[in-house]
Amino acid sequence: MFRKENANEESNFWISYADLMAGLLFVFILLIGAIVSKSIILKSDLHKKEARLASISKNLEQKEKRLEEVRDTLAKSQALLGEKDSYLSQNKALLALKDSQLTEDERKLKMKDEYIAKNERILKLKMDEIEKLNKMLIDSKNREAQLSNKIVIVQTVLNENKDDLKKTKEELEKEKKTLKDYEGKVLVLSNQLTDAKDAVKIKDEKLLAVLNAMDEKKTKYDELLSKLQAQKAKIKSLTGIKLKVVAALKEALGNKIDIDKKTGSLKLASNILFEVGQATLKDEAKVELKKAFEQYIGTLVTNKEIRPHLDKIIIEGHTDSDGSYIYNLNLSQKRALAVMEYLLTLDFTKKHNIRPLMTASGRAYLDAIKVNGVEDKEASRRIEIKFRLKNEDAMHEIEKVLDAKE
């Protein structure tokens, strides 16, 4: 009996022990499964984070590359602006110097005109004096002739009346003395007339020299004016290149593409290219964008007279005034960059080496289109493709200076 109970207790012990070990084994298996599951989940998350980190690194590298390109573009623009400012300063200094020279020549010419007028008045006075002296000489000769006639008459009377001879001789002596006095005065007047003629001759020579100098100055002034007009015409022709390019675009494109009549820029509506608030090009819009770009830019880069003057091809993004300025600026920049990135993939762009000319910028709503003072929001949301010519800003400033001088 006792042995049977011990056997039962021992049997129960091993059963309990087996149950305990089975439970521990089950717990151990659950723990191992949990650890393996957690490991798999963590490994999956780690792979996702690594992929995300790689994507972020790639985007960061792209942004750094774009930032470097923007910096290079900004440095080139600043250098070009410095060159244009230097060129404009030199032209302004040259124009100011030429204006001062012209003013000085005009002042000298005016002084010479006054000097000539003064000499003409003096010459007129001398001529009047000479006229008076000639008149006095003629009067003296007439009186001399009259005295000679009187002498003849006196001699006749003397022959007829000897009694009056003495009286007549006295009168004759007086008349001769008077005649000698007149002859002396006539000689003095003749000497004065000779001196006056010599003075007039000297004045004539000086006047001739002055006139020759004036002619020489006038010739130099005309040459300087001619050179200035030639330079002005040359600058005017340079500033007229933009109008020629716009005219060439209108003639080549006709009614195929609508371009701005003044600036010659190509305008594309944003709602055709992008979804609302998005900066990813629609697939269906790429065909029309490619066609418009190749026709528009092809007219510029294939024209031998236009290509040498081409400086930049600018892709500009524009928005309406809805929303903040920073939001619209960011959106317009992204859209302009998206258009530029697509255009750079075209075979046409690579064939004509257009990439160095292209640049993109966002303008937000700074250049919104207004009709009667009210913003046209639909028209304001657009992408503009425009061109800029070499030295275009400097040429406009020089043209303003020339127009101000006229």
KELUM-985916 format. One record per residue (C-alpha): residue number from 1; residue in three letters; x, y, z. Coordinates in pm, 1 decimal. Last residue first. Layout:
N
{site NUM, 'ALA', {X, Y, Z}}
...
end
This chain:
406
{site 406, 'GLU', {1942.5, 11544.6, -7828.0}}
{site 405, 'LYS', {2156.0, 11475.6, -7524.9}}
{site 404, 'ALA', {1882.4, 11282.2, -7337.7}}
{site 403, 'ASP', {1835.0, 11050.4, -7637.2}}
{site 402, 'LEU', {2204.8, 10971.1, -7633.5}}
{site 401, 'VAL', {2199.5, 10893.5, -7257.8}}
{site 400, 'LYS', {1887.6, 10674.7, -7294.3}}
{site 399, 'GLU', {2051.5, 10487.3, -7585.2}}
{site 398, 'ILE', {2360.4, 10430.3, -7369.6}}
{site 397, 'GLU', {2143.5, 10280.2, -7092.7}}
{site 396, 'HIS', {1961.8, 10051.6, -7339.4}}
{site 395, 'MET', {2291.4, 9937.8, -7490.7}}
{site 394, 'ALA', {2429.7, 9855.5, -7145.4}}
{site 393, 'ASP', {2126.0, 9639.5, -7064.0}}
{site 392, 'GLU', {2148.6, 9450.5, -7397.8}}
{site 391, 'ASN', {2525.0, 9392.1, -7372.9}}
{site 390, 'LYS', {2474.8, 9045.2, -7529.0}}
{site 389, 'LEU', {2114.7, 8967.7, -7615.5}}
{site 388, 'ARG', {1852.0, 8816.2, -7386.8}}
{site 387, 'PHE', {1594.3, 8556.6, -7486.5}}
{site 386, 'LYS', {1253.2, 8460.0, -7352.1}}
{site 385, 'ILE', {1058.2, 8149.8, -7256.7}}
{site 384, 'GLU', {767.9, 8245.9, -7030.7}}
{site 383, 'ILE', {570.5, 7998.9, -6816.0}}
{site 382, 'ARG', {226.1, 8112.1, -6703.0}}
{site 381, 'ARG', {-18.9, 8181.4, -6420.3}}
{site 380, 'SER', {-67.1, 8557.4, -6477.3}}
{site 379, 'ALA', {-311.4, 8493.5, -6763.6}}
{site 378, 'GLU', {-545.1, 8302.2, -6531.8}}
{site 377, 'LYS', {-506.9, 8559.7, -6255.7}}
{site 376, 'ASP', {-590.2, 8863.8, -6469.0}}
{site 375, 'GLU', {-503.1, 9128.7, -6209.8}}
{site 374, 'VAL', {-712.8, 9448.6, -6225.3}}
{site 373, 'GLY', {-561.2, 9784.8, -6329.2}}
{site 372, 'ASN', {-748.3, 9795.9, -6660.1}}
{site 371, 'VAL', {-614.6, 9447.2, -6739.5}}
{site 370, 'LYS', {-323.1, 9333.0, -6525.1}}
{site 369, 'ILE', {-66.9, 9060.3, -6586.4}}
{site 368, 'ALA', {138.2, 8968.8, -6277.4}}
{site 367, 'ASP', {509.3, 9041.7, -6303.9}}
{site 366, 'LEU', {601.6, 9016.5, -5933.0}}
{site 365, 'TYR', {355.7, 8725.0, -5883.9}}
{site 364, 'ALA', {617.2, 8452.5, -5820.1}}
{site 363, 'ARG', {919.0, 8540.2, -6039.9}}
{site 362, 'GLY', {1092.1, 8201.6, -6057.4}}
{site 361, 'SER', {1414.5, 8154.6, -6250.4}}
{site 360, 'ALA', {1566.4, 7920.9, -6508.7}}
{site 359, 'THR', {1882.5, 7946.5, -6721.9}}
{site 358, 'MET', {1975.2, 7828.1, -7070.9}}
{site 357, 'LEU', {2266.1, 7953.5, -7281.6}}
{site 356, 'PRO', {2519.5, 7684.6, -7185.0}}
{site 355, 'ARG', {2251.6, 7414.2, -7262.6}}
{site 354, 'ILE', {2179.1, 7535.2, -7618.7}}
{site 353, 'ASN', {2447.3, 7324.0, -7787.5}}
{site 352, 'HIS', {2253.0, 7312.4, -8119.4}}
{site 351, 'LYS', {2240.1, 6931.6, -8133.1}}
{site 350, 'LYS', {2200.9, 6891.6, -7757.0}}
{site 349, 'THR', {1894.9, 7116.9, -7740.5}}
{site 348, 'PHE', {1736.8, 6953.1, -8050.1}}
{site 347, 'ASP', {1799.4, 6607.8, -7901.4}}
{site 346, 'LEU', {1573.5, 6708.4, -7610.6}}
{site 345, 'THR', {1679.2, 6624.5, -7253.3}}
{site 344, 'LEU', {1765.6, 6987.3, -7173.1}}
{site 343, 'LEU', {1404.8, 7086.5, -7252.6}}
{site 342, 'TYR', {1278.0, 6856.4, -6975.6}}
{site 341, 'GLU', {1513.4, 6999.0, -6713.5}}
{site 340, 'MET', {1424.0, 7355.0, -6821.6}}
{site 339, 'VAL', {1049.8, 7293.8, -6787.1}}
{site 338, 'ALA', {1097.4, 7139.7, -6441.0}}
{site 337, 'LEU', {1327.5, 7429.5, -6337.1}}
{site 336, 'ALA', {1064.7, 7687.1, -6436.3}}
{site 335, 'ARG', {799.7, 7491.5, -6244.6}}
{site 334, 'LYS', {1017.4, 7459.7, -5933.4}}
{site 333, 'GLN', {1100.4, 7831.1, -5940.6}}
{site 332, 'SER', {733.4, 7930.5, -5981.5}}
{site 331, 'LEU', {629.1, 7706.0, -5690.7}}
{site 330, 'ASN', {901.9, 7837.4, -5457.3}}
{site 329, 'LEU', {819.5, 8199.6, -5545.0}}
{site 328, 'ASN', {446.5, 8134.1, -5502.7}}
{site 327, 'TYR', {496.6, 7985.1, -5155.3}}
{site 326, 'ILE', {740.0, 8262.0, -5055.6}}
{site 325, 'TYR', {499.1, 8534.0, -5176.4}}
{site 324, 'SER', {208.8, 8396.1, -4979.9}}
{site 323, 'GLY', {-112.0, 8264.9, -5136.1}}
{site 322, 'ASP', {-313.2, 8387.9, -5436.0}}
{site 321, 'SER', {-117.6, 8659.8, -5617.8}}
{site 320, 'ASP', {-98.8, 8478.1, -5953.1}}
{site 319, 'THR', {203.5, 8276.5, -6061.0}}
{site 318, 'HIS', {501.1, 8317.0, -6298.2}}
{site 317, 'GLY', {788.1, 8082.1, -6391.9}}
{site 316, 'GLU', {1064.9, 8211.8, -6618.3}}
{site 315, 'ILE', {1282.2, 8006.9, -6858.0}}
{site 314, 'ILE', {1561.3, 8231.3, -6988.5}}
{site 313, 'ILE', {1766.4, 8180.2, -7304.1}}
{site 312, 'LYS', {2084.0, 8386.2, -7258.3}}
{site 311, 'ASP', {2349.6, 8575.2, -7457.9}}
{site 310, 'LEU', {2246.7, 8567.4, -7826.6}}
{site 309, 'HIS', {2435.5, 8829.0, -8034.6}}
{site 308, 'PRO', {2636.5, 8572.1, -8234.9}}
{site 307, 'ARG', {2315.2, 8365.4, -8297.9}}
{site 306, 'ILE', {2113.3, 8653.1, -8454.4}}
{site 305, 'GLU', {2285.0, 8713.2, -8792.0}}
{site 304, 'LYS', {2356.5, 8344.6, -8854.7}}
{site 303, 'ASN', {1992.0, 8249.0, -8787.0}}
{site 302, 'THR', {1982.9, 7885.3, -8672.2}}
{site 301, 'VAL', {1996.1, 7968.7, -8300.0}}
{site 300, 'LEU', {1712.3, 8223.1, -8296.7}}
{site 299, 'THR', {1451.1, 8064.1, -8526.9}}
{site 298, 'GLY', {1522.4, 7725.7, -8366.7}}
{site 297, 'ILE', {1443.1, 7877.7, -8025.7}}
{site 296, 'TYR', {1079.8, 7941.4, -8125.2}}
{site 295, 'GLN', {1014.7, 7638.2, -8347.5}}
{site 294, 'GLU', {1201.6, 7396.1, -8118.7}}
{site 293, 'PHE', {1038.5, 7536.7, -7804.8}}
{site 292, 'ALA', {683.6, 7529.9, -7945.6}}
{site 291, 'LYS', {717.1, 7167.3, -8063.3}}
{site 290, 'LYS', {876.3, 7044.3, -7739.7}}
{site 289, 'LEU', {611.7, 7220.5, -7526.6}}
{site 288, 'GLU', {332.3, 7075.3, -7743.7}}
{site 287, 'VAL', {469.9, 6720.1, -7699.8}}
{site 286, 'LYS', {544.9, 6768.9, -7328.1}}
{site 285, 'ALA', {190.1, 6874.3, -7241.1}}
{site 284, 'GLU', {41.8, 6521.6, -7265.4}}
{site 283, 'ASP', {291.7, 6395.2, -7007.6}}
{site 282, 'LYS', {198.7, 6669.6, -6761.8}}
{site 281, 'LEU', {502.5, 6844.7, -6618.1}}
{site 280, 'THR', {552.0, 6815.2, -6241.7}}
{site 279, 'ALA', {547.1, 7138.7, -6041.8}}
{site 278, 'GLN', {206.1, 7107.2, -5874.0}}
{site 277, 'GLY', {-27.2, 7365.2, -5714.1}}
{site 276, 'VAL', {-296.3, 7305.9, -5976.8}}
{site 275, 'GLU', {-176.9, 7045.9, -6231.7}}
{site 274, 'PHE', {94.2, 7156.4, -6470.6}}
{site 273, 'LEU', {163.9, 7229.5, -6839.8}}
{site 272, 'ILE', {-177.4, 7333.1, -6973.9}}
{site 271, 'ASN', {-279.5, 7504.5, -6648.2}}
{site 270, 'SER', {52.8, 7693.8, -6656.0}}
{site 269, 'ALA', {-31.4, 7881.8, -6979.7}}
{site 268, 'LEU', {266.9, 7921.5, -7216.4}}
{site 267, 'LYS', {412.8, 8261.1, -7316.7}}
{site 266, 'LEU', {696.5, 8298.7, -7573.8}}
{site 265, 'SER', {892.2, 8625.9, -7539.8}}
{site 264, 'GLY', {944.6, 8866.2, -7834.0}}
{site 263, 'THR', {982.7, 9166.0, -7601.1}}
{site 262, 'LYS', {747.5, 9412.2, -7777.0}}
{site 261, 'LYS', {506.8, 9198.6, -7983.0}}
{site 260, 'ASP', {490.9, 8914.2, -7727.5}}
{site 259, 'ILE', {477.0, 8579.4, -7907.1}}
{site 258, 'ASP', {182.8, 8368.0, -8029.1}}
{site 257, 'ILE', {308.4, 8061.6, -8215.3}}
{site 256, 'LYS', {206.8, 7934.0, -8559.1}}
{site 255, 'ASN', {63.5, 8267.6, -8675.1}}
{site 254, 'GLY', {383.1, 8381.4, -8846.7}}
{site 253, 'LEU', {677.5, 8195.4, -8693.9}}
{site 252, 'ALA', {955.5, 8312.0, -8927.8}}
{site 251, 'GLU', {832.7, 8668.7, -8987.1}}
{site 250, 'LYS', {737.0, 8725.5, -8623.0}}
{site 249, 'LEU', {1071.1, 8585.8, -8502.0}}
{site 248, 'ALA', {1266.7, 8799.1, -8752.2}}
{site 247, 'ALA', {1076.9, 9110.2, -8636.2}}
{site 246, 'VAL', {1159.1, 9027.6, -8272.0}}
{site 245, 'VAL', {1526.9, 8981.5, -8366.8}}
{site 244, 'LYS', {1532.2, 9310.5, -8560.8}}
{site 243, 'LEU', {1374.4, 9493.3, -8265.8}}
{site 242, 'LYS', {1640.8, 9350.8, -8033.0}}
{site 241, 'ILE', {1916.2, 9451.6, -8279.2}}
{site 240, 'GLY', {1803.8, 9815.8, -8267.0}}
{site 239, 'THR', {2028.4, 9893.6, -7970.3}}
{site 238, 'LEU', {2328.5, 9797.4, -8181.7}}
{site 237, 'SER', {2215.5, 10017.0, -8472.1}}
{site 236, 'LYS', {2165.6, 10309.0, -8234.2}}
{site 235, 'ILE', {2517.6, 10253.1, -8099.9}}
{site 234, 'LYS', {2656.0, 10268.3, -8454.3}}
{site 233, 'ALA', {2447.7, 10576.8, -8537.1}}
{site 232, 'LYS', {2578.3, 10748.4, -8223.0}}
{site 231, 'GLN', {2933.6, 10657.4, -8313.2}}
{site 230, 'ALA', {2881.1, 10801.4, -8662.6}}
{site 229, 'GLN', {2715.3, 11113.7, -8518.9}}
{site 228, 'LEU', {3009.0, 11162.5, -8283.1}}
{site 227, 'LYS', {3255.4, 11116.1, -8568.5}}
{site 226, 'SER', {3066.2, 11373.0, -8779.5}}
{site 225, 'LEU', {3053.7, 11617.0, -8487.6}}
{site 224, 'LEU', {3427.9, 11580.5, -8438.6}}
{site 223, 'GLU', {3486.7, 11633.5, -8811.0}}
{site 222, 'ASP', {3250.7, 11933.9, -8816.5}}
{site 221, 'TYR', {3427.5, 12082.8, -8512.7}}
{site 220, 'LYS', {3765.1, 12025.1, -8675.9}}
{site 219, 'THR', {3640.7, 12196.5, -8992.5}}
{site 218, 'LYS', {3488.4, 12479.4, -8786.3}}
{site 217, 'LYS', {3818.1, 12522.4, -8605.4}}
{site 216, 'GLU', {4002.8, 12541.3, -8939.5}}
{site 215, 'ASP', {3745.5, 12782.2, -9080.5}}
{site 214, 'MET', {3774.0, 12995.8, -8767.8}}
{site 213, 'ALA', {4151.4, 12996.0, -8794.4}}
{site 212, 'ASN', {4120.3, 13103.1, -9158.6}}
{site 211, 'LEU', {3873.7, 13377.1, -9058.4}}
{site 210, 'VAL', {4110.0, 13496.6, -8785.7}}
{site 209, 'ALA', {4401.2, 13501.4, -9030.2}}
{site 208, 'LEU', {4188.0, 13693.8, -9281.2}}
{site 207, 'LEU', {4091.1, 13941.9, -9009.7}}
{site 206, 'LYS', {4454.0, 13984.6, -8914.7}}
{site 205, 'GLU', {4544.0, 14044.7, -9281.7}}
{site 204, 'ASP', {4249.8, 14283.4, -9322.8}}
{site 203, 'LYS', {4350.0, 14466.6, -9004.2}}
{site 202, 'ILE', {4702.2, 14504.8, -9141.5}}
{site 201, 'LYS', {4558.9, 14635.9, -9471.0}}
{site 200, 'VAL', {4327.2, 14871.3, -9281.7}}
{site 199, 'ALA', {4625.4, 15000.1, -9086.2}}
{site 198, 'ASP', {4818.9, 15051.5, -9412.3}}
{site 197, 'LYS', {4518.6, 15229.5, -9567.1}}
{site 196, 'ALA', {4485.8, 15448.1, -9256.9}}
{site 195, 'ASP', {4855.7, 15531.8, -9271.4}}
{site 194, 'THR', {4818.1, 15624.6, -9639.9}}
{site 193, 'LEU', {4508.4, 15837.6, -9559.0}}
{site 192, 'GLN', {4696.0, 16007.0, -9277.3}}
{site 191, 'ASN', {4980.1, 16084.0, -9518.8}}
{site 190, 'SER', {4726.6, 16219.1, -9771.4}}
{site 189, 'LEU', {4559.7, 16425.8, -9498.3}}
{site 188, 'VAL', {4897.4, 16571.4, -9404.4}}
{site 187, 'LEU', {4971.0, 16642.1, -9771.1}}
{site 186, 'VAL', {4624.8, 16797.5, -9816.1}}
{site 185, 'LYS', {4682.1, 17014.3, -9508.8}}
{site 184, 'GLY', {5015.4, 17131.1, -9649.5}}
{site 183, 'GLU', {4853.8, 17198.2, -9990.7}}
{site 182, 'TYR', {4577.6, 17390.4, -9815.6}}
{site 181, 'ASP', {4837.8, 17606.8, -9638.2}}
{site 180, 'LYS', {5017.3, 17649.0, -9968.1}}
{site 179, 'LEU', {4689.1, 17762.7, -10125.4}}
{site 178, 'THR', {4630.4, 18008.8, -9842.4}}
{site 177, 'LYS', {4978.0, 18148.9, -9900.8}}
{site 176, 'LYS', {4909.0, 18162.6, -10272.3}}
{site 175, 'GLU', {4578.5, 18342.1, -10204.2}}
{site 174, 'LYS', {4748.8, 18587.1, -9975.2}}
{site 173, 'GLU', {5019.5, 18645.1, -10230.2}}
{site 172, 'LEU', {4751.1, 18694.1, -10495.7}}
{site 171, 'GLU', {4567.9, 18943.7, -10275.8}}
{site 170, 'GLU', {4889.2, 19136.5, -10235.8}}
{site 169, 'LYS', {4954.8, 19112.0, -10608.0}}
{site 168, 'THR', {4602.2, 19237.6, -10682.2}}
{site 167, 'LYS', {4652.4, 19538.5, -10462.8}}
{site 166, 'LYS', {4977.4, 19617.7, -10637.5}}
{site 165, 'LEU', {4828.1, 19561.1, -10981.1}}
{site 164, 'ASP', {4519.2, 19779.1, -10926.7}}
{site 163, 'ASP', {4662.7, 20074.2, -11114.2}}
{site 162, 'LYS', {4773.1, 19850.1, -11395.9}}
{site 161, 'ASN', {4415.1, 19789.6, -11500.7}}
{site 160, 'GLU', {4360.8, 19589.8, -11811.8}}
{site 159, 'ASN', {4671.3, 19378.9, -11788.1}}
{site 158, 'LEU', {4619.0, 19333.9, -11418.4}}
{site 157, 'VAL', {4250.6, 19243.1, -11477.2}}
{site 156, 'THR', {4363.2, 18966.8, -11707.8}}
{site 155, 'GLN', {4629.6, 18858.2, -11459.4}}
{site 154, 'VAL', {4368.1, 18861.7, -11185.5}}
{site 153, 'ILE', {4127.2, 18652.8, -11396.2}}
{site 152, 'VAL', {4400.2, 18399.1, -11459.4}}
{site 151, 'ILE', {4487.3, 18399.6, -11091.1}}
{site 150, 'LYS', {4118.2, 18361.0, -11005.4}}
{site 149, 'ASN', {4098.3, 18061.1, -11234.8}}
{site 148, 'SER', {4397.5, 17914.6, -11056.8}}
{site 147, 'LEU', {4228.4, 17986.2, -10726.8}}
{site 146, 'GLN', {3913.3, 17802.8, -10842.7}}
{site 145, 'ALA', {4123.8, 17508.3, -10952.0}}
{site 144, 'GLU', {4294.1, 17504.0, -10613.2}}
{site 143, 'ARG', {3951.5, 17532.3, -10449.9}}
{site 142, 'ASN', {3836.4, 17228.3, -10647.3}}
{site 141, 'LYS', {4154.4, 17043.1, -10556.1}}
{site 140, 'SER', {4097.7, 17121.3, -10190.9}}
{site 139, 'ASP', {3732.4, 17008.5, -10211.1}}
{site 138, 'ILE', {3845.6, 16680.2, -10368.5}}
{site 137, 'LEU', {4099.2, 16631.3, -10089.9}}
{site 136, 'MET', {3831.5, 16705.4, -9825.4}}
{site 135, 'LYS', {3600.5, 16445.5, -9983.7}}
{site 134, 'ASN', {3877.7, 16191.7, -9991.9}}
{site 133, 'LEU', {3949.0, 16263.6, -9625.5}}
{site 132, 'LYS', {3579.0, 16218.9, -9537.6}}
{site 131, 'GLU', {3561.2, 15886.1, -9721.1}}
{site 130, 'ILE', {3880.4, 15774.3, -9548.7}}
{site 129, 'GLU', {3723.6, 15859.8, -9212.9}}
{site 128, 'ASP', {3408.0, 15664.2, -9305.6}}
{site 127, 'MET', {3625.2, 15370.3, -9412.4}}
{site 126, 'LYS', {3805.6, 15387.1, -9080.0}}
{site 125, 'LEU', {3471.6, 15379.1, -8894.6}}
{site 124, 'LYS', {3358.0, 15077.8, -9099.9}}
{site 123, 'LEU', {3684.3, 14902.2, -9027.7}}
{site 122, 'ILE', {3636.0, 14962.2, -8655.6}}
{site 121, 'ARG', {3280.6, 14820.6, -8675.3}}
{site 120, 'GLU', {3406.8, 14519.3, -8875.4}}
{site 119, 'ASN', {3686.8, 14466.9, -8623.6}}
{site 118, 'LYS', {3428.1, 14456.6, -8340.8}}
{site 117, 'ALA', {3213.1, 14210.5, -8535.7}}
{site 116, 'ILE', {3520.3, 13995.1, -8600.1}}
{site 115, 'TYR', {3607.0, 13996.1, -8227.7}}
{site 114, 'GLU', {3248.0, 13908.1, -8135.5}}
{site 113, 'ASP', {3251.1, 13617.8, -8385.0}}
{site 112, 'LYS', {3586.7, 13509.6, -8244.7}}
{site 111, 'MET', {3445.6, 13508.5, -7893.0}}
{site 110, 'LYS', {3146.7, 13301.9, -8013.2}}
{site 109, 'LEU', {3379.5, 13053.0, -8181.8}}
{site 108, 'LYS', {3582.2, 13023.3, -7863.0}}
{site 107, 'ARG', {3264.5, 12955.8, -7663.5}}
{site 106, 'GLU', {3143.5, 12702.2, -7924.0}}
{site 105, 'ASP', {3481.8, 12528.0, -7915.0}}
{site 104, 'GLU', {3467.1, 12511.5, -7532.4}}
{site 103, 'THR', {3110.8, 12371.6, -7541.3}}
{site 102, 'LEU', {3210.5, 12113.3, -7804.5}}
{site 101, 'GLN', {3508.3, 12008.4, -7594.5}}
{site 100, 'SER', {3288.1, 11985.0, -7282.3}}
{site 99, 'ASP', {3034.3, 11774.0, -7476.6}}
{site 98, 'LYS', {3313.1, 11548.5, -7606.0}}
{site 97, 'LEU', {3445.3, 11498.2, -7253.0}}
{site 96, 'ALA', {3093.6, 11422.2, -7118.5}}
{site 95, 'LEU', {3036.9, 11174.0, -7404.3}}
{site 94, 'LEU', {3367.7, 11000.7, -7329.8}}
{site 93, 'ALA', {3294.6, 10989.3, -6955.0}}
{site 92, 'LYS', {2948.1, 10844.4, -7024.8}}
{site 91, 'ASN', {3096.3, 10588.3, -7264.3}}
{site 90, 'GLN', {3360.7, 10483.9, -7009.2}}
{site 89, 'SER', {3101.6, 10459.4, -6731.6}}
{site 88, 'LEU', {2874.2, 10244.8, -6953.3}}
{site 87, 'TYR', {3160.4, 10009.4, -7039.4}}
{site 86, 'SER', {3255.9, 9977.0, -6670.4}}
{site 85, 'ASP', {2892.0, 9914.3, -6572.2}}
{site 84, 'LYS', {2858.4, 9656.3, -6852.1}}
{site 83, 'GLU', {3177.0, 9479.9, -6745.3}}
{site 82, 'GLY', {3060.9, 9474.6, -6382.3}}
{site 81, 'LEU', {2720.2, 9340.4, -6488.8}}
{site 80, 'LEU', {2892.9, 9067.7, -6690.4}}
{site 79, 'ALA', {3100.1, 8972.6, -6384.5}}
{site 78, 'GLN', {2785.9, 8973.2, -6165.7}}
{site 77, 'SER', {2600.0, 8760.3, -6419.4}}
{site 76, 'LYS', {2892.2, 8516.7, -6444.2}}
{site 75, 'ALA', {2907.4, 8488.6, -6063.7}}
{site 74, 'LEU', {2529.0, 8438.6, -6046.2}}
{site 73, 'THR', {2543.0, 8165.1, -6313.0}}
{site 72, 'ASP', {2827.5, 7993.0, -6127.0}}
{site 71, 'ARG', {2631.8, 8020.5, -5800.6}}
{site 70, 'VAL', {2318.4, 7883.1, -5966.9}}
{site 69, 'GLU', {2521.7, 7592.7, -6107.6}}
{site 68, 'GLU', {2666.2, 7524.6, -5760.8}}
{site 67, 'LEU', {2316.4, 7534.6, -5609.4}}
{site 66, 'ARG', {2198.8, 7289.7, -5877.2}}
{site 65, 'LYS', {2484.1, 7053.7, -5786.5}}
{site 64, 'GLU', {2410.4, 7094.1, -5414.6}}
{site 63, 'LYS', {2042.5, 7021.0, -5486.0}}
{site 62, 'GLN', {2134.5, 6710.4, -5682.0}}
{site 61, 'GLU', {2367.6, 6593.2, -5403.3}}
{site 60, 'LEU', {2094.0, 6651.6, -5144.3}}
{site 59, 'ASN', {1844.8, 6460.0, -5356.8}}
{site 58, 'LYS', {2090.4, 6168.1, -5374.9}}
{site 57, 'SER', {2155.5, 6183.0, -5000.9}}
{site 56, 'ILE', {1779.5, 6187.8, -4933.1}}
{site 55, 'SER', {1730.4, 5887.1, -5161.6}}
{site 54, 'ALA', {2016.4, 5701.3, -4988.0}}
{site 53, 'LEU', {1864.6, 5785.5, -4647.4}}
{site 52, 'ARG', {1527.5, 5656.4, -4766.6}}
{site 51, 'ALA', {1684.2, 5333.4, -4888.0}}
{site 50, 'GLU', {1871.5, 5296.1, -4558.2}}
{site 49, 'LYS', {1554.2, 5370.7, -4364.2}}
{site 48, 'LYS', {1362.7, 5108.3, -4563.0}}
{site 47, 'HIS', {1639.0, 4850.3, -4513.1}}
{site 46, 'LEU', {1646.5, 4924.4, -4137.8}}
{site 45, 'ASP', {1269.0, 4892.7, -4118.6}}
{site 44, 'SER', {1291.6, 4549.8, -4284.0}}
{site 43, 'LYS', {1573.5, 4445.0, -4049.2}}
{site 42, 'LEU', {1374.7, 4565.7, -3748.3}}
{site 41, 'ILE', {1069.7, 4368.0, -3863.3}}
{site 40, 'ILE', {1277.4, 4053.0, -3926.5}}
{site 39, 'SER', {1451.6, 4086.5, -3589.2}}
{site 38, 'LYS', {1120.6, 4143.2, -3411.3}}
{site 37, 'SER', {981.0, 3830.9, -3576.7}}
{site 36, 'VAL', {1291.4, 3626.4, -3479.1}}
{site 35, 'ILE', {1276.2, 3750.2, -3119.9}}
{site 34, 'ALA', {904.0, 3681.5, -3096.4}}
{site 33, 'GLY', {953.8, 3335.5, -3240.3}}
{site 32, 'ILE', {1239.2, 3263.0, -2990.4}}
{site 31, 'LEU', {1019.1, 3381.8, -2703.5}}
{site 30, 'LEU', {727.7, 3172.2, -2823.0}}
{site 29, 'ILE', {958.4, 2866.6, -2850.2}}
{site 28, 'PHE', {1094.0, 2934.1, -2500.3}}
{site 27, 'VAL', {739.9, 2970.0, -2365.2}}
{site 26, 'PHE', {646.0, 2640.5, -2529.9}}
{site 25, 'LEU', {960.8, 2474.7, -2393.4}}
{site 24, 'LEU', {884.5, 2609.6, -2045.5}}
{site 23, 'GLY', {530.9, 2474.7, -2071.4}}
{site 22, 'ALA', {658.9, 2136.0, -2190.8}}
{site 21, 'MET', {913.4, 2134.5, -1908.0}}
{site 20, 'LEU', {642.5, 2210.1, -1655.8}}
{site 19, 'ASP', {412.3, 1944.6, -1801.1}}
{site 18, 'ALA', {695.6, 1691.0, -1792.0}}
{site 17, 'TYR', {773.8, 1782.7, -1431.7}}
{site 16, 'SER', {410.8, 1754.8, -1338.7}}
{site 15, 'ILE', {396.0, 1412.2, -1502.9}}
{site 14, 'TRP', {721.9, 1320.9, -1338.0}}
{site 13, 'PHE', {590.4, 1420.3, -999.2}}
{site 12, 'ASN', {256.1, 1247.6, -1054.1}}
{site 11, 'SER', {438.0, 921.7, -1129.4}}
{site 10, 'GLU', {652.3, 960.8, -820.9}}
{site 9, 'GLU', {343.6, 1028.0, -609.5}}
{site 8, 'ASN', {168.9, 728.0, -763.5}}
{site 7, 'ALA', {468.8, 504.5, -700.6}}
{site 6, 'ASN', {491.7, 624.4, -346.0}}
{site 5, 'GLU', {121.7, 547.6, -295.4}}
{site 4, 'LYS', {170.1, 199.3, -435.6}}
{site 3, 'ARG', {470.8, 137.6, -214.5}}
{site 2, 'PHE', {276.2, 225.6, 96.0}}
{site 1, 'MET', {0.0, 0.0, 0.0}}
end
